[in-house]
């Protein structure tokens, strides 16, 4: 059984409560992102990058070809920069359902 409490509070107080809650949520998100940064090495292999993103290496290669991710060839091996991967994640809203005009 759900319990509900109805309160009457001034609009200004409600806005302050809402702003504080949003700040808390954004702080939590920032902390999660910064902890992800420390868990990952600076340069990731294709396999590490694909595993982190939850995609196949073929999809990773396609995204690199399309410019969604930047890859670097170092000593004959493909590497991806951690910060660029995290930045790309923030920039992607929903790739699966985005339609491209052809």
Order of alpha helices (4+ residues) and beta strands (2+ residues): alpha-beta-alpha-alpha-beta-beta-alpha
